[in-house]
Amino acid sequence: MFTIDHIVLPTSSLDRARRRLSLLGFTVAADAAHPFGTGNTCVFMGDGTYLEPLSVVDAGLYERAIAAGNVFVAEDRHARAVMGDEGFSAIALATKDARSDHERFSRAKLSGGEMLEFSRLVRLPDGSEKLARFRLAFATRGDTDSFGVFTCQRLDPLPADRAALERHENGVSGLAEIVLVSEDAMAACVERLQIMFNGAADSAADSHHVFSASNAVVTLFSTSAFKAEFAADAGFAALPVPRLTGAAIVFRVSDLTVTRAVLAANDVAFMDKGSRIVVAPAPGQGAVFAFEE
């Protein structure tokens, strides 16, 4: 069974992402820079997962990294070319052995390219800093996909005590579901995801397939099923959908009454849909966000 490590959310500006996520009731960590031209401003959750809003912070480093074969940066540019500068571009899966994952992807002819190892400083709320180091292995994505999967091995892990960063005004404690959408070639997308997730779907129907991670579920919807589940009314525009795209993130909360009050107080538009509160994408929030108990 696979485990979700974090979610990559490209944005045009880290400041824009910080403002939007703060309005949604999240505690947002300090900005951090990668050595290859991107930067992030993360949202850490109590289940050990996190959101990674990602922006280009040094265009020169970014372009040089692509020229040098940096797959992480090249895939970020590819995703932005397909979906624009705001979106949901990848799931990172936790792994203890990225090299083994790279070999597995290569055997299946699904390797996205060379592994990447890098480090970055993490600034904690008390002002202290810790060096975190990672090794990534990439699965390939299709030419028209905006979405990718890679595995992330934490060589020098993120700080274990992140309690202050994991407390969120909206009551979010962790992930419940990640929602992907495929407009066509559903069978091909399912086959690729099975290899990437190293396991078959736990349930399947014509309109959706469900893959169970140890800490959430990943659901692949058809376009029509996604609209019925998340975006059919209340003025929600249909998302532009290439072959495979990241569409929604469902968060677990302890009390929806608290979440609803925070959104209302911050003048964030939302709707109640079934047992969930749903918020449409906005600048700095590149996917539908939903909240459920």
N, C-alpha and C positions, 0 to 999 in steps of 0.2 A: 504494500500500500504506500502511495506517495504522500508527501507532506508539503504543504504550501509554505514557502518562506516569505515571499513578499510579492507585491503587485506594482508594476511599473506604469505610471501615468504621465506621459509627456505633456508638457505645458509650455506656453510661450514665455512665461515669466514665473520665477519662484515667488516673487512678491504677490503676483496675482493668485497663485495657488495657495499661499499662506492666508491671504485675505478670505478667499472662498472657504477653505477648510475650517478656518476659525469661525466664520459665520455659521457653518454647519455644526459647530460645537465640539470640534476636535482640538486637542492640544498638539501643536506643531513644533517639532524640534528645530534647532538652529540650522541655518543653511550650511551645507558642506560641499566641497568641490572635489571632483575626481581629477586625476592627473591627465585626463585625455579630453578635457574641454566641456564636460557636462557637470552639472551640479544638482543637488537634491535638497529637499526640505521635508523630512520624513514624519509620518504619523505612526507611532508604535502602539501596539495593542496588547492587552493582557494575555492573549493566547500565544504570544511569541511571534506573531506575524506583523507586517507593517506595510503601509502604503509608501511608495517612492515617487512623488511628483518629481519629474526630471525635466531640466531645461538646458539649453546650450548657454554656457556662461563665458566661454572663450572660443570664439569662432575659429581662430587660428589653430589652436590645439586640436579642436574638433576635426578640422579638415586634414591636418597632418596625421591624426590617429586613423582616419579612414584610409588615407594613402598607405599607411603602414600595415593595414590589414586588421585593425581592431574591429572585431565582429560586433561587439556591444554598440559601438558608435555607428557603425554602418547600418545595423538593424534599426537603430533609432532614426536615422535619416530616411531609411526606406519606409518605416511606419508613418513618419510625418508626410512623406510624399504621397502616401495613399489616403491618409485620413485628415491631414492638416496638423497644426501645432498643438491641438488639444485632443486628448484621447486616452485610450487604455490599450497599451501595446504589448504587454507580456505578463506571464506568470513566471516567477522564479520558484523552482522546487528545491527544498532542502535536500542536501546530499552529504554523505560522509566521504565520498570518493568521486570527484568530478572527472578524474581520468577514466574511471570505469564507465561513467556515463558517456563520455566522448567516444570511447570505443564502441559502446552499444549503438549510439547514433550512427557511427561510421559504418558498422556492419549492416545496419538497416538502410544505408544510403540516405540518411536523414541528417547528417552532420551539417551544421550551419557554417563551420569553419574552425579555425584554430581556437583552442582554449585561451582564456584571459585570466591572468593573475594580477591583482593590484591591491593597494591599501589606501585608506583615507582616514582622516581624523574625525572622531565623533565628539562633539561638544555637549557635555551634560549640563543640566539646569544649574548646578553649583559652580559652573565656570570651568571645571576640570575637563581635560581632553584625554581620549584614549585612541590608540591606533587600531583600527580594524582592518583585517586582511582577508581577501576573498579569492577563490578560484572558481571560474565559471566555465560550463560546457554548454554549447548551443545546438539546439535542433533547428533544422532549416525551416523556412517558411516559404509559401508559394509567392509567385510574382505579384499576385493581386491581394495577398493577405496583408492585413494591418497588424496581425496578432502573431506572437511568437512564444516559445517555451524555452527556458534554459534552466540548468541546475546550478545551484549556488552552494559551494562548500565554504564554511566560515573557518578559515585557518586560524586567525586570531579573532575571536568572536566579539560581537557588539557587547557593550557593558551589560552585565547580568542584572544590575539594580537600576531599572529604568522606571521605577514606580511613579515618579512625578510625571513622566512623559506618557505613561499608560493610563492616566486618569483623564477621562473626557467628560466635559459638561453634558454632552448628549447621551451619556450612559453606555456608549459602545464598549464592549468587552472583547470582541474578536470578530472573526469572519464566520458567516453562516454558509454563503454560497457565492460562487463566481459564475457569471453567465456569459457564454459565448454564443455567437450567432453565425450561421452559415446560410447564405442566400441560395447557393447551389452546391452540387458535389458533396452532399451530406455524407455519403458513404466513404468517400475519399478522406474527408476531414476526420471522420470517426476512426478510420484505420490509422491515420497519422497520430492522432491523439492517444490511441492505445499504445503505440510504440513509445511516444514521448512520456506517457504516464506509467509505462511498464506494466500495463494491465488492461483487461477488457472493461468495457462499460458494465456497471452493475445492473442497470436497467435500460431498456430501449423501447422506443415507439417511433411511429412515423415522424412525429413532430419534435422529438427530443431524445437525448441520450444523457445518462447521468453517470459520472465517474466519482467515486467516493475517495477523498483524501482522508488522512488521519485526523485532520482538523477542520474540514469543511467539505462541501461537495462542489464539483464543477459540472455545470449543465450546458450542453450544446443544444440550442433551440433552432428550429427553422425561423425564418423571418416572421411568418404569420403567428406562430406560437409565441414568439417574444412579444410582439405587439399586444396580443391578448393578455399576456401575463403582466406586462409592465407599462405599456405605452399606448393603450388604445383610446384613452379619453383624456379629459381635462386639459386639452390643448397640447399634449405632448407630441412633438413632431416625430415622424418616423426617422430612425437613425439611418444614415447612408451605410449600406452593408456590402463590403467586398466579399470575397470567397469565405474568409474566416476573420471575424473581428471580436474584440472584447467589447461587451455591451453594458454589463451591469455588475455591481458589487452589492451583495446583501450582507448587512452587519447584524450581529447579535447584540441586543440591548437588554437591560434588566427591567426597564419600565418605559413603555412607549409614551406614557403620559409625560414623562420628563423630556423625552426627545421631541415630542410635539410642542411642548412649551418653549424649548430652546429655539427651535426653528421659527416659531411664531414671533418670539421676542426679537429675533434677528432679521425679521422680515424676509425669510426664505420661503419661497413658494413650494408647497408640497401637496400631495393628495393621499387620502387613505384608500388603499386598494386591497381588499380582503383583510388579511391579518397584518398587513405591512403599511408603513409610511413610505412613499416613493417621492424622490426628488429628481427632477430632470437635469440633464447635463448643463453645465454653465462654464464660462471661462474660469480656468483653475480647477475644474471638476470634470474630467474628460469622459465620464460614464454616468449612467443612471445609478444613483445611490438609493438603496432601500434599507429599511430598518425593521427588524422583527424581534419579538421576544423569544 
